[in-house]
């Protein structure tokens, strides 16, 4: 029998939530933890979905694979990252060269679906279920026939608790059922990867709602029960992992307001936002009225540029600003090192005007965080808030750079650096161990007996396995990654 690996991704899963639910209520996860290796999994910085999952399935830091956030800045314009922007080989591409087959379901930032040796069903980041959301395209008909309509993400709105929780739970069930269907239809797989985004979605909005959170984790535990009963054997290993952790937030830090007050950012009145604001149409209202799923068809940069958030009727004036703010990351226009240092120092010394508490945990230049051939594409300054604060944006008449979270704020919890991992299989020891997110791909390759690229950042922790086991005794081979020398020189293209 050949060895196989199943990766179960739980977006945003963290030990705090799992411990609060109680492992006795999640018996299958408890079994895997009690019999396997588990611990914290350190994410990327920033600890958000696109760079984190891409690091997990390439084995390298964002400076090598080129994904730094949801969006990036090029020629003064924002654009969304897609799978076309990943400049390092994904693990299923490496396996495909060895004629090994992968089933990948709902992995974020895999849209448009690439041709792989196996099956790809894209997840979060896809604009909808168009012809490019699966490979091969025939899989769409199979899903439709065996399951029904495939959805990408829920309609995020805090004003519809019951509907939202039901929708997020249904998406977890969808993830489970579609994965089962594909594993049944294509039984000769070597690697199966399935990512449940539902934990992330429920925790953002209903962190303190124990019943809502438990329903999502229970659905995941049901899937683990099926895996243990129907799939796992002596040669099948399961890796459970999250891309980042989660933490409860108490205050908004309006980064853009601070940068405006310091004279680094200029804003201008937006005519389209002004008109829509007078008509009482904002982004939340647009979501609730979206009966034709237009949110999947209208580009995000366009929505951000014309639809107000609450009473926000202003836009960044990139042309007349010293810096650009994209998703909390700062792109600095000036080439003056003194000015860059001044911006960084201003952020480092920033304190809450109400309490005197430090707002930012870390402020770093990109060279202090990333390494690799894509540094020129990275934001210049990366900021990480203290646990109480979440990075927010409000270009309107906010009087203070800090405000307590209110009932009208949609997201009460945000991402944290430490996620979770569990390694389960016959040769795995029962121990606790901390790993990094880019250690996931090396672990997959090692279990499957495949070599690692010599420039991978992740490593194989062989002490995870029993002392007398083959996986403990065998050291993974490393081969030269010839392809990277041409890829890192490739300039990023604008997305279509």
Secondary structure by P-SEA (a helix, b strand, c coil): cbbbbbbbbbccccaaaaaaaccccaaaaaaaaacbbbbbbbbccccccaaaaaaaaaccccccccccccccccccbbbbbcccccccccaaaaaaaacbbbbbcccccccccccccbbbbbcccccccccccccccaaaaaaaaaccccccccccccccaaaaaaaaaaaaaaaaaaaaaaaaacccccbbbbbbaaaaaaaacccccaaaaaaaaaaaaaaaaaaacccccccbbbbbbbccbbbbbcbbbaaaaaaaaaccbbbbbbaaaaaaaaacccaaaaaaaccccccccccaaaaaacccccccccccccccccccccccbbbbccccaaaaaaaaaaaaacccccccccccccccccccccccccccccccbbbbbcccbbbbbbcccccccccccccccccccccccccbbbbbcccccbbbbbbcccaaaaaaaaaabbbbbccccccccccccccccccccbbbbbbbaaaaaaaaaccccccc
